[in-house]
Amino acid sequence: MIGVFNGNPVLISQSIPIYSLNEWIGRLQDPWEYSADGKECFGFDTNTKVVLRGIAKGALGIIEGGGYHGNLRNGAVRVGQTNQVKIVNSIYDVYLCANPVSMRKALIMIRGVFAVDDSNYEDVDAWVLLPNDLRTGMLKDLADFQKIVEDVVANNPCKTQLPKALGLFYKLCGLVNHVGSVDEVRELAFFIFHNPLFWTEVDRQIFTDLGWNIKRRVDKVCFNSNFPFNTQSTNMRGWQRRVQRSGNPHLLNVLQFKSSKKKRPTRWRYPTKIYNQENGFFDFQRNSKAHYQDHVRLMSLMQIERELFVALPHACSMFYYGLVELYLTRKQLFVSMFRADLFTLLKEEPTPCK
């Protein structure tokens, strides 16, 4: 049996117990990751992320193959005992919209990732799907995936306030009103299914470099005016205080770093100018990783990433959402600013969006 694990095809032994989606959700026990004192929730724990990410990668594979599933939430998902994910056909088949040649190509790609019953596709050449139906089907897959996440949350109450990353995920799903064409829906699917809510430490580390390269495409004045990160949707006010409260000496050294080559005005609370702004959090993250050897000894880059995540757990989600929100709501402005569309920028290697 072929399934998906971390987005890659794997063989699932028939002897391994396979649970339905509802059974898997029912077996979860507090699928959250908390701070050391238990007072703050950072997001889902690793095992839950693996499964949700597997579902997301599988659903996106179908959409990028030219179709949609149409019934993800009801009987379509199987989860192995060690978190392998398999997506099967349920009430609806996987519909493909194109000419017979491209339909077969897409079908072959889907068969390479999912266990598909060939008998379901005997009349595939006769299937013709109107673009509006395809758009509706893809939107249903997005809505189903959001409901799957909501089901996990509803059946496993968080002991603290829900994490901001989850709220940003819901906000991103709500941007569906800003997409019109099939291609735009497909882009939104890419953004939703690659959400930082499901990222690992390695993914966040990779995104820091990717996001930094994206940010450098725009001059500072333009970036500051369009990405203030002090709005209701993307609010990073007080990120400096969170770093200070963490008491982490390595991060405090970066926050208070003062170059001996430059004189800084005394009106600035922090020597590095950008750190005095709400949107300076991403520069702080990048500098903490890029120059960590200047301040830290005997620590790995992943350890630095972990310390940053504890101090600023929703930083990557906030920056990611800020980029996607501007792109979907003011696409012409975004493309003129960055000289590329976000879909292309997020696919540049290395990337966590794969």
N, C-alpha and C positions, 0 to 999 in steps of 0.2 A: 504494500500500500504506500502511495506517495503522499507526503504532506508537506507542510511548510514549517520551518523552525528558524526564527530570526530572519525571515524573508528568503531563506534558501531551501531548495527541494531536499527532502530527506526521506528515507525509507522508514515506515512505521511498522513495527512487527505486529502481526495479527494477534499475538499473545498479550500485547500490552492493553490494559483496559482503556476503552475509549468512552469518554463522557460527552453527553450533549452539552450545549451551551448552558442551559438552565441547571443541569447537574453540576457543571464546573463552578458556576456562580454560587450554587448552594453549598459547595464544599469549601469555598474560600473562608479563611479565618483571619479577620482583620488584615485586609490586603493593603495596608498603608505603611508608609515609611515616616517615622516621627523623629523629631529632634531628640537629643540625648536626655533632656529633662521631660520629654513627653508632652510639652506644651504647644508644639507647633507641628503641623503635618506638612511634609515636603511634597508628597505625591504618592503614587502607587509603589508598592514594593517590587522587587526584581521579578519574581515569578508572575505577578499580574501583568507587569509591563511586557514580558515575553509573549504571553498569550494574546493580549490586545494588539501588540505589534504584529504578531503573526496573522491575525484576522485582518488588520489594516493592509498589510503587504499583499495578502491574498486578494482582497477586494479591489485594491488598486491595480493589481495585475490583470484582473478581468476588465476593468474600465480602460486601462491602457491598451488592452488587446482588442478594443473596439466594441465592447459590449457592457453588460451589467448583469448582476446576479438576480436581483429582484426580490429576494426573500432571505436576506442574510440572518435576520433575527429569529426566524422560526424554523428550526430543524436543519439549518444549513451548516452549522459549525460543529466540529468534533474536536475534542481536546484530549491528548494522550496523558498518561500519568506523569510523564516528565515534560509536560507543557508543549508537546508538538501540536500543531494546529492543522486540521484538514477542513477544507471547504467543499461541500458536496452540493449537488443540485437538490432542490426541495420541490415545492409546489410549482415553481417556475423553473424553466431551464435557463441556461446562460444564453442570452440572445446576442446575436452578432449582426451588425448592420453594415453592409458593404456589398461589393460584388462577390460572386462565389469564390474568386481566387483569393482575395484578401480575407474573406471569411475563413477559408481553410487555413491560411497562414496564422490568423489570430487563434483559431481553434487548436492548432498544433502547439502554439506557445502556451495556451492554457493547459493543455494536456501535459506539458512538460513540468508543470508545477502542481497540478491538482489531480486527484484520482477521479477520472471522468468515465462514465459508462458509455462506450461507443454507440450502443444501441439508441441512445437519446438523440443521436445526430445523423440518423439515416437520411433525413430529408433536409439537411442543412442548406443545400443549394436552393431550395424552394423558399427559404425564409427571407422575407423582405420586411424591414422595420423602418417606419417613418422616423425622421430625425427627432420630431417632437416626442415620440415614444421613447427613443433612446435617451433623450434629455430627462424625461420623467423617470425612467428606470434608474439612471445614474443618481438622480437626486434622492430617490428612494433608498438606494444603497447608502448614501451619506446619512440620511435620516436614521436608517436602521443601525448604522455603526454608532451614531450618537446615542441612540436608545440603549445599545448594548453597554456603553460606558455608564449611562444613567442607571441601568439595572444593577451593575456592579456596585455603584455608589449607594443605591437605595437598599440593597440587601446586605450591605456591610457598612453600617454607620460609622463615620469618622469620630474619634474620641475628642477631636478639637475642631476648630474652624476649618472648613474645607480649604485645600491649598489653592493659591492664586492661579497656579498653572492649570488647574481644572476649570476655573472660571474663564480663563483665556481660551481654553479649548472650546467651551460652549459659545463664547463670543465669536470665535472663528467660524464655527458651524452656522452661527446666525448671519454671517455675511453672504449667505446664499441669495439674499435679495439683490445683491450687486452683480450677479452673474446672469448672462442671458443665453449666449450660444452654447452649443455642445462643447466646443473647445474651451470656453470659459468655465463650464462646469467641470470639465476634466482637469483644468488647472486647480480649481478649488479642491477637488478630490485629492490632488497631489499634496496641497498644503495641509489638509485635514489629516490625511493618513500618515504624513511624516511629522506629526506634531511633537514638540519637545516633551509633552506629557509622557511619552513612551520612550524617551531617550535614556541611554546609559551614560556612564561617566565618559567613556570614550567618545560617544556622540557629541556630548557637550564640549569636550576638548576640541574636536574637529570643527564644530560650529564656531567656536571662538575665533579660530583662524579664518574661516570662511566669512564670518560676519565682519571681521576686521578688514578684509580685502574688499568687501562690498562697501563698507563705510568710507574707505579711502577713495572711492570713485567720486565722491562729492566733496566740495569745499566746506569748510567748517561752518561758515555762516548759513549756507543752504541747509546743511544737515541740522543745525541747531534750530532753525525756524520750522522745519518740517517734522522733526523728531524730538520735541521737547521732553517727552516722557514725564509730563506733569498734568496730563489730562485724566478724565475719569476712566477712559479705557486703558491707558498705559500710564500708570502712576508709580514713579520710582522715588518719590520724595522720601527723604530720610535714609537712603541706602547707606550713607556714610555712618550714621549712628548705629546701624545694624553691624557694620564692620567693627566699629569701636566696641559695641557690646559683646561681640564675639570674643574679645580679649586675645585674639590670635596674634602673636607677636610678628609673624611673617607678613600677615596682611596689613597690620598697623604700620609696619616699616614702609610698605608700598604707599599706603595712604598719606603718610607724612613725609614721603621722600622729597628732599630738597637738593636740587642740583647746585653744586658749588660754582658752576659757570654762569648762573643766572641769578639776578636779584629779583625777588618777588615782592610786589606791593604788600604792605602789612594788612591791607583791608581783606585780603584773601585768607580764609580760615585754613585752607589746605594749600601747600606750596604749589602743587600742580593745578593750573587754572581749571582744567576741565573737571577735576574732582569736586569743584564747588558747585557744579550744575547737576540737575537731576539726571541728565542724559550722560553723565560722566561715568556711570557704572560699568558700561561696556569697555571703555578704555581702561578702567581699573582692572577689570577681569583679564583683559588681554595683557596688560603690563605685568600683572601678578604672575602670569604664566610665561610670558616671553622673557622676562628678566628675573625669574625666580631665583636663579643661581647667584644673582647679585646680593640677595638677602638671605638665602636659605642654603644650608649645607645638609647633605645626607638625607634629602627628601626627593622622591620621584615626582614627575610632573602629574601623575594621577593622584598623588597625595595632595598636591596643591589644588587640583581640581576639586577633590573631595572637600577640602577646607573652604574653598570658595562657595561650593554648593551649600554647605551648612550655614555660611554667613549670608549668602544671597541666593536662596533656593529657586527663586522664580525669575532670575535675571535673563537666562536664555529664552524662556518662554515670552518674557516681556519684549525683548528685542525682536524675536521672531514674529510675534503678533504685530508689532509696530510696522515692520516691513510689509507683511501681508496685507494689513488693513489699508495702508497707503496705496499699495499696488492695486487692490481690488476696487477701492473707492475713487482713486484719482490716477488711473493707469497712465494717461498721457504725461502727467507731471512726473510720475515715477520713472518712466522710460527716458524722458528728457534729462532727468537728474542723473541717473545711473548709466545711461547709454546702453541699456539692455533691459529685457523684461526679467522679473523676479524668478519666473519659472526656469529660465536659462541660468541665472546666477546661482541658484540653489543646487543646480546639477553639476556645477564645476567641481572637479576632483581636487583634493579629497572632500567628501561631503557626507554628512549623516543622513542625507535625503536620498537613500538608495535602497 
